Amino acid sequence: MATYAGAGAGSSGGDCVEVANLPYGTAVRDNQHPAGPALTFDGAAWRRFVDEIKGAYAR
């Protein structure tokens, strides 16, 4: 079973996700639905995903 960690609610009190390190990559799930599905990424895909998020906020 993965151990998820997440930040508190955003400033808008809205949607948050939790992230877990896995032996084969990273998993992300909705903190309001922890029993629901999770997105999983291998290491390279996770780095691309995070870089895209950072780029979107830099614009």
N, C-alpha and C positions, 0 to 999 in steps of 0.2 A: 504494500500500500504506500502510495506517495505521500509525503508530507508537504502540504501546500502552505505558502506564506502569501500574505497580501497586505496592501496598504489599507488604511481606514477609508471611510467614505470620502469621495471627492468633495470639493468645495460646494458643488451643487447638490450634494447628498445623493447623487445618482449611482450609476452602474459602476461596479468595481469587479476586477478579476483577481484570481489567485494564481500563483505560479509555483510549480514544483520542478526541481531538478530530478531527472530520471537517469538511470545508467546509460540510456541510449539517446538522451536529448532533454527536452523541456516540455512540460505540459501546462496548459492554461485553461482555467475553467471559470465559470460565472460563480461568484461567491454567494449569490442568492439561490443557486441551484447546485449545491455541491455534489449531489448524487447524479446529476446530469452528465452529458458528454463533455469531454475535454478535447481541445485541439492539442496535437502533439507535433513537435518539430525536432528534426535532427539538429546537430550543432550548427551546421552551415545555414540551414533554413531559419533557425532562431536568430542568428546574427543578422541575416538579411531583413527579417521581420522587424527587429528592433531598430535597425538603421533606417528603414522606411518610416517608422513611427517618429523617430527623432527628426528626420527630414521634413515630415509633414508639419511638425510643430515649429520648425525653424523658418518656415515660409511666411 
